[in-house]
């Protein structure tokens, strides 16, 4: 888990981007092998990428976002690259994520970075989800 200052910054940014904090810290505490990568500028969290292990080979890239004032500077791409580098170095073969059409920039970023759409489904709230996957080894 990140220290309190970083955790507070993630929560603040998460609430602005997703309009909720949905008990994020308690959910993070329950995840196996949680990985949190942040972008910080002037002591403020301006971007984050959070994920966790599904099993020894598969990692789930769960949540992320960048402050709207700092978008289009490559921060999300950089966070993703750092996450994937860590995953390769730690033996993961696959990274998975989910998104929705309303998060088009994230969908495009994932596809540009080698993710393939592997499935879609309608969740319990009636939202259409897109499942993406990327093979990490051999890059």
C-alpha positions in Angstrom: 0.0 0.0 0.0 1.2 3.5 -0.7 2.0 5.9 2.1 -0.8 8.1 3.4 0.2 11.2 1.3 0.2 9.2 -1.9 -2.9 7.2 -1.0 -4.8 10.5 -0.3 -3.6 11.9 -3.7 -4.8 8.8 -5.5 -8.1 8.9 -3.7 -8.6 12.6 -4.6 -7.7 12.1 -8.3 -9.8 8.9 -8.5 -12.9 10.7 -7.1 -12.4 13.5 -9.7 -12.0 11.1 -12.6 -14.6 8.5 -11.7 -17.0 10.6 -9.5 -16.6 8.2 -6.6 -14.0 6.7 -4.2 -16.0 3.5 -3.9 -14.0 2.3 -0.8 -10.9 2.2 -3.0 -8.4 1.9 -0.2 -10.2 -1.1 1.4 -10.5 -2.8 -2.0 -6.8 -2.2 -2.6 -5.9 -3.8 0.8 -7.6 -7.0 -0.3 -5.8 -7.4 -3.6 -3.0 -10.0 -4.0 0.4 -8.6 -4.9 -0.9 -5.0 -5.4 1.2 -2.8 -7.6 0.7 1.0 -7.5 2.6 3.3 -9.8 2.2 7.0 -9.6 3.2 10.2 -11.4 3.8 13.0 -9.0 4.4 16.7 -9.9 5.2 19.3 -7.2 4.2 16.9 -4.4 0.8 16.2 -6.0 -0.3 12.9 -7.5 -1.2 13.7 -11.1 -1.5 10.1 -12.4 -1.7 6.5 -11.1 -1.9 3.0 -12.4 -3.0 0.2 -10.0 -3.1 -3.5 -10.6 -2.8 -6.9 -8.9 -1.9 -10.5 -9.5 -4.6 -12.9 -10.8 -2.1 -15.8 -10.7 1.7 -16.3 -11.2 1.4 -15.7 -15.0 -1.5 -13.2 -15.2 -1.7 -9.6 -13.9 -4.8 -7.5 -13.9 -4.3 -3.8 -14.7 -7.2 -2.6 -12.6 -7.5 1.2 -12.3 -5.7 4.3 -13.6 -6.1 7.9 -14.5 -4.4 11.2 -15.2 -5.4 14.6 -13.9 -7.1 16.4 -16.8 -4.7 19.3 -16.4 -1.8 16.9 -17.3 -3.3 14.9 -20.1 -1.7 14.6 -23.5 1.8 14.7 -22.1 2.3 10.9 -22.3 1.8 10.3 -18.6 -0.6 7.4 -19.0 1.7 5.8 -21.6 4.6 6.2 -19.3 2.7 4.6 -16.3 1.7 1.7 -18.6 5.3 1.2 -19.8 6.6 1.1 -16.2 3.9 -1.3 -15.2 4.6 -3.7 -18.1 8.4 -3.5 -17.5 7.9 -4.5 -13.8 5.6 -7.3 -14.9 8.1 -8.7 -17.4 10.9 -8.5 -14.9 8.7 -10.4 -12.4 7.7 -13.2 -14.6 4.2 -12.4 -15.7 3.2 -13.5 -19.2 -0.1 -11.7 -19.7 -1.6 -8.5 -18.6 -5.4 -8.1 -18.7 -7.6 -5.1 -18.3 -11.2 -4.0 -18.8 -12.6 -0.7 -20.1 -15.8 0.8 -21.6 -16.5 2.7 -24.8 -17.0 5.9 -22.7 -13.3 5.7 -21.8 -12.2 5.9 -25.4 -8.8 7.4 -24.7 -7.9 4.4 -22.5 -9.3 1.9 -25.0 -7.2 3.5 -27.8 -4.1 3.7 -25.5 -4.4 0.0 -24.8 -4.8 -1.0 -28.4 -1.9 1.2 -29.4 0.2 -0.6 -26.8 -0.4 -4.1 -28.0 -3.6 -5.1 -26.2 -6.2 -7.2 -28.1 -9.9 -7.2 -27.5 -10.7 -10.7 -26.3 -14.3 -10.4 -25.1 -17.1 -8.2 -24.2 -20.0 -8.6 -21.7 -22.8 -6.7 -20.0 -22.2 -6.3 -16.2 -24.7 -6.5 -13.4 -25.3 -2.7 -13.7 -26.1 -3.1 -17.5 -22.8 -1.5 -18.5 -21.0 -2.9 -21.6 -17.4 -3.9 -20.7 -14.5 -4.6 -23.0 -11.9 -7.2 -21.9 -8.4 -6.7 -23.3 -5.3 -8.8 -23.0 -1.6 -8.4 -23.9 1.1 -11.0 -24.0 4.2 -9.6 -22.3 7.0 -12.1 -23.1 8.7 -11.8 -26.4 8.5 -8.0 -26.6 
